[in-house]
Amino acid sequence: MHAKWILRMTAAMVLSAAAGSSAWAQRPADSAFPKANFDTTCAPCTDFYEYANGGWLKDHTIPPDKTSLASFGILSDKNQDVVHQIVEDDASLVRRRETTAGTNDWKIGTFYMACMDTAAIDRLGMTPLAPELRAIAAVRTADDVVRAFGERGAGGGGRGGSGLAPFALFAESDPKNANDIIVSANQGGLGMSSREDYLNDDARSVKLREEYLDHVARSLVLTGETDAQARADAHAIVGLETEMARVQLSRVAMRDPNATYHKMSLAEFQQMTPHLDWTRYLEQQGAKHVTTVNVRTPAFFTALDSLIPATPVDTWKAYLRWHATSGAMGSLSAPFRAEAFRWEQTLTGIKEPPPRWRDCTAATNGALGEAVGQAYVKRNFSPAAKARAAKMVDNLVSALHDRIEGLPWMSEATKQQAVIKLEAYLRKVAYPDTWRSYATLSVKTDAYYANLRAVSAWNTARNWEKVGKPLDRSEWSMMPPTVNASYSPSLNQIQFPAGILQPPFFDPAADDAVNYGAIGAVIG
């Protein structure tokens, strides 16, 4: 599913003068445009940016645990404070045994407590990862390598349960027929963020590759390898990832919906990649009734199929060991977490790790998003606020309809089609009408890594269950506390979570002029 995320910079420019708005209740009349944010010593006709933002810029500095500071980040922190209170309250209920095991409150509190219990996590060291590393050590043949690609998917893969595989398979709506849910296959396998990081020759990229190689080696030492073995494995891993990067499409090319649409039968996909047993892989994922695949990057899969027998098994084993470790470092003991942060510092320049409660609040929201979201809107967003925001969306759609009708350069036939598309917009405002059930998700009080694996397995199963079924247009892709908005061209839908429908972007107590000038600019 291709979704176009509404650019934060657009809203930031519109709302920069409102960056410091306070809470909803009992705000002064000028709260939408706080005078303290202005620099009235600067002439607006000379430097309007400084005039509108100078006061705010002087009063705010980037905290050491962040890489930037803006209206979106400030509101995200405020929303996270609300979510933090929710998870802390639920954790207290669990500790006092005042909630029933298996309820949303219990699962939220239990998941959060397990994440916060760093003493228990540190005592375990790398023990939670050990069974997986033993399985990788047992790999002997190229077919064993392919089998290993799928073995983690049932309990630790990402979207669609790709696990340790250097590719991603997942269910999504057909880009050219959104009502159908099909399987898509996409390139993957890199430890750095883009192919350019491996291939560019500029000084920054060369330095980043050196840092990445050191990071891989240090991480492998934490799993028990000697310094010499870890260094050798790191070179082999980066070499293999570089070969994968060479055959990947660039980020720009991946944005072309036609260049990434190659729908074929599963049998044709198997014929194209004889070393990759797709029937077995899909069985490992628990995927059923798969007959059609959109292979987004055929050249990548053809090249990967050749790399499997051409690459030494020991190199593949090192690669698997590294990616198993890399994906788990944030949930393991202190040395692993420290190394993960060290790499984050290299990438972002961040000076300090955020407090543990921030990480655990975000992790809980990520794992149980709609359960947390339900509590969030109960505390922080009224049905009346949702109704007003929805009315704004309707009014803006109506205004756009009138503008289309009045366009002198557009033919009547084109106007008719534009209006049909406009009126078909699916408008999702604030939060879902029906909340997702987490009844089949199990979490434990003292097993954070196991909880993450359980959540991944649950999401994997949920994703694969969609194959062959009609698209559920009521499903949200963002959680209620999220500070963002989106438009999906393929689904023709817009989403505005409750998280962005907060001051300074939206205020149900504010004048219409303020709201239309702020969130209205984002909606439009």
N, C-alpha and C positions, 0 to 999 in steps of 0.2 A: 504494500500500500504506500503510494507516494503522498506525503503530506507536506504542504508548504507552511513552515512555521512563520508566523507573523513577526517581522523584524523588530527586535527590541529597540534598536536605535530609533525607529520611527516614533515609538511611544516616548522614548527618552527625550527626544527633541521637543515633542509636543508638550511634555509634562515637566521639563527640567525645572521650571519655576515653582512646581508644586512638590518638589522632591522631599520636603520635610513635613508633609501633612501629618497630623496627629490622629488619634483614634476617633471613631465615629462620634461618640457621645460628647456633648457639651464643648464643641469646638468654637472658637471665636468666628466672627462673620467672615474674616479674611483667610480662613484656614486653607482654602483651596489655592491661594497664592500668598504664602507667608512672606511678609515684608522682609524678614531677616534673610531670606534667600537672595535678595537683590543686592546689588552694589550701586547705590544711588549716587555715588561719587563719580561714576562713569557715565558719560553721555551715551544714551542708547543709539543715537544715530552714528556714533563713532565706533562703538563695539557693543552690539546688542547682546552677544553671548556673555560677555563679562557683566553687563548691566543686569541681565536676567539671572545669572548663576553665581556671580562673584561672591556673594555672602555665603551661599551654600558651600562653595569650594573652599573658602577660608575656614569654615566650621567643621569640615569633614576631612579625615585622613584615612587612608587604606589600612585596616587592621592587619597585624602580622599574620593572621591565619586566613587572609583572603588575598586575591590577586587583583581585585578591582572593587570599586564602590560606585553604585549608581542607584537610581530610583528602584529598579527591579530588585537589586540585591538587598536594599533596605527593606522593601516589602516582603521579600522572601524570608529574611530573618524574622520579621514580625510574625509571619505565618508559621515559621518553624517554632517560634516561642509558644504559639497556641498549640501546635501539635505536640511539642515537648510536654506541656502541661497535661495534655490528654494521655500520653503514654506513661507519664509519671503517676497520674491518678489511677490508671489501670494497673500499673505495677503495684501500687499500694493496696489496691483491692485484692490482688493475687496474694501478696504477703499476709494480709489479714484474713485471707480465705473468705472474703465477702463477695466473691463472684464464682459462678459455676464453671467448672472445667469444660472447655470446648466452646464457650461463648466467644463472641468477638472481643469483648473486654478482656477475657482471660488470655486469649491468644495474643492480643496486642501487648498486654502487660508481661506475659511470659517471654515473648520474643525479645522485647526490650531489655528485660532483666538479664537474659542470657548474653546479650550483646554487651551489657554494662559490666558483667562479671569478668573483668580482665584477670583477676586472680585465678579463677578456674581455667580460663583460656590459656594463661601462661603456664600453669601446671601441666597442661596437656602437651605443650610444645608443638611438634609436628605430628603427633600421634594420629590426629584425625585424617591426615593426608597419607599416612603410611600404607594402608591397604591399596590405594590407587598406585602408589609408587612401586609396590611389590608386583602388581599386575603388569605394569609397564616393563619392569625388569625381566619378566617372563617372556616378553616378545622375542621371537626367534626368526620369523620370516616376514616377507613383504605382506603376505595375507594376514599375518598376525597384526601388522601395523594398521591395515585397513579395518580389521575387526576392532582394534583399540579406538579408532576414530569414533565409533558409535557407542562404546561401552559406558562412557560417562553421561551420555545424553539423558538416560532415564533418571539421573539423579543430580546432575550438576551442569548441564548445558545452559546456554543462553537462550535467545529467542529460537524456538523450535527445537531446542535440545541439541544444538550442534556440538556441545561438549568440547572435546579435544580436537575435533576435526578442523582441518585447514580450509573449511568452507562452511556455509550456513544453508541449511534446509529448513523451511518453515512454511506454515499455512498463511495465506493472505488472499485478499480479493483479487480476482483477475483484473489487471490494469485496464483491459479492454472490454471487460464485462463484469462490472463491480459486484453484481449479484451472486456470482459464482466464487466459491472458495477453492483455490487450487494450491499446489505446492510450488514454491519458488526456490531456486538454487542460486546461491550467490558466492562470489569470491571471498576469501578470508585468509586466516593463517598467519597474519603479521603481528609481531609484538609491539611495534611502534605504530603510530596513528595513521600513516599514509605511505604509499609506495614511494613518494618523493623523498621521504626520510632515508630510504635505502639507496636511492639512485642519484640524487642531486650531488653535485661536486662542490657546492659553495662551502665556505668555512663553517657556517653554522651546522649544516648537515653532516659534514665530516666529524665535527666535534660531537654532535649528538650520537652518531654511530659508535664512537669511542666510549662515550658514557653508557650507552645501552649495553655494549659488550661487557663492560665492567659490572653493570647492574645484574646481568644474567649470571655472570660468574659468581658474584657475591651471593646471589640467591641460591645457586646450586650448592655452594659450600654449606649454607644453612641446612640443606637437606642431607648432608653427610658426605658429600664428595670432597676429595682432597683439592687443594688449591690448583694443582697441576691439571687434574682431570676436569675440574670445573672450567678452567681457562680453555682447555682444548674443546670441551663440549660447547662452550659459548661461541667460539669461532665457527664450529660446525653449524650451530643453530642459526647464527646470523647469516652464514653463507646460504643455508637452505631458504631462509626467509627472503633473502635477496633474490634468489631464483624465482620465488613465488611473486615477488614484487614486480619483476621484469614483465610478467605476463598478465598483470592486472590492468584493468581500465583505470584511468585517472579519475579523480573526484568529479572533474568537469564532465567527462564522458559518461559517468554513472548517472548524471542528471538528465540525460537524454532518454525519455521513455521509450522511444522506438529502438534505440541502440541496445536497450536492456530487455527487449521482449523477444524471446525465442521459445515459443510454446511448442512442446513436442510430447510424444507419448513416453511413458517410463521405459518402454522397450527401446525406443530410439536413443534415449539418454544413456541406457546401459550399453548399447552398441557403440556409442561415442566414447565411452570410458570403460573399457573392458576390465581394468584392474580394480574398479570400485564396485563392490557388490551392493547395489542399491536396494535390492529386496531384503537382504540381511540388515542393512543399515536402518531401513524403515521399520523393520520388525524390532530392532533394538530400541528404537524411539517409541514404539507402541503405536505407530502410524498405520492406519488401515484404509483400504479402499483408494489407494493412490494409483491413478492411471495416467495422469497428465502432470507435466512439470514445465514451468517457465524457467528455462536456463538463462539467467540474466547475463552470464559471462561465459559463453561457450569456449572461447579461446583459453581462458584460465583453466577450465576443467579438462580440456584436452591436454594442456601442458602438465597439469597436476597428475593426470593419469600416467604420463610418461615419467614423471619424477619419482613415482612410487617404486618401480623396480630399479630405476637408475641410481637412486640414492642409497648408500649403505644403511642397513638396518640399524646399526649403532647410532647413526646420525638421527634417524627417525626416533629412536628411543630417547636420545637426548632432547630432541624437540618436544616429544610428548611429556617428558619429565619436567621440562621448563614450563610448558603451558599449564600443566596441572598445578605446579607450584605458583606460578604468576597469578592464576585466577583465585588462589586461596589465601594469598599473603595477608590481606587485610583482616582475615578472620582467624589467623593463627597467633602464635605467641609474640611477645614484644620484639624479639630480634627480626622477625619477618615483617611486622608492622613498621619498624624503624627503617628497614630497607625499602619498603614500598613508599614511605614518605620521602626518603632520600631521592628516589627516582621522580616523584612528583615535584620535588624542589627543582630538579634539573629541567623538567618540562615547563613549569609555570613560574618559578621564582618565588613561590610562597615561602615565608620565613618560619612559620610555626605550624604544627598540625592543629586542626580545630579541636576544641574540647571533645572528649569522648561522647558526651551526651548528644552533641550535634551529629556525629557519625551514626550513633545508634538510633536517634530520632529519624534521621533520613533513611536508615536501613529498614526500620519498622514501617515507615510510610511506603517504602518501596515494596515490601513484602506483603503488606495487608492494606494496600492503598485505599480501597473503597470502604473498608471497615473503619480505618482512621478518618477517611473523608466524611463518612456519615456523622461521626462525632464532631468533626471540625465544623460542618455547616450547622449542626445543632447549636454549637456555641457561638458561631461567628458569622452566620449568614442566614437571614430570616427568609421565609417564603415571600414576604412582601418585597424584599430586596431583589429576589429572583424575578418576581413579576415585573418590577420596574425595569430591570435590565433587559428582560425579554421584550418588553414594550419598546425600548429604545432600538433593539435590533429590528423589530418589525417596522418601526418608523423609518429607519435608515434604508431598509429594503424597499419600502414604498417610495422614498425619495429617489432612490436609484432607478426604480421603475419609471418614474416621471421623467427623469433625465434621459433614459434610453428612448422614450417616446418622442422627446424633443430634439434628438440629434439630427441635424440636417444632412450629415454626410453618410448616414447609415441607411441602407435600403430597407423597405418595409419587411421583406422576407427575413433579413438578418435581425431586424428589431424583434420580429415575432419569435425567432429562435432564442434570442438573448433573454426575452421576457420569460419564455418557457423554462429556461435554465435557472433564471433568478427565482421564479416562483417555486421551483423544485428544491431550492436550498434547504438542507436539513439544518436546523438551528438548535445547537446544544448550548444551553445557558446554565452556568453555575454548578449543577450537579445532576447525576442521573435521576430519572423518575423511579427506576427500580435498581436496588443495590445488589451488587455481586455477592454471592454466597461463598463463604470460606469453610463450609461445613466439612468438606473432605480433606482439608489441609491440617496436618498434625504438626505441632511444635512441642519442644521439650524445655524444661526449666534450666538445664545445665549443659546444653549442647549447641552452642552458637553455630559452629560449622555445620553440624548435622541439620540444624534448622534452615540454613541457607540452601543446603542441598535439597531439603524437602520442599522448600518454596520453588526452587528451580524445576524439580520434578513435577510439581503441581502445575506450574505454568506451562511446562512442556506438554503434559497430557491435555491440558485445556486448549492449547494451540492446535494440537493434532486432531482433537475431536471436531474441529470446525470443517475439516476437509469434506467436500461433497455436500455440505449443508448450505442452505441459503444464508446470505449475509445478514448478520444481526445488526441492523442500523441503529439500535438503541445503545450499543456498546460504546463506551468512551475510551479514548487512547491516553487521556491525561487524568490525573487524580485531582479532586476538588481543591486542595491547597496550592496547586501549581500556579506560579506567576508567569503565565504565557497564554497564548491563544494560537489557533491554527486554522488553516483552510486546506482541505484535501480536494484537489481537482478531480481525482478519479472517483471519489465518493460524493463530490459536490456537497460537502458539509463544512460547517464552521463550528468551532468549539471555543467557549469562553468560560473557563473554570472559575469557581468562586474565589480562588486565590488571587486572580488579577482584578476581580470586581471589588476592590478595596481602595480606600484613599491611598495615594492621590489619583488613582485612575478612575475610580467610581465611588460615589458616595450617595446612598439613597436619601440622605438628608440635605444634599446640596441642590443648588439651583440647576435647572436643565442646561443652562448655558455652560456651566462648569463641566457637567458630565458629558455633554455632546462635544465639547472641545477637548476632552481628555480621552475617555474610553471610546467615545464616538469616532475619534480619528483612527483608533485601532480597528474597530468594527468595520468602518467604511473602507 
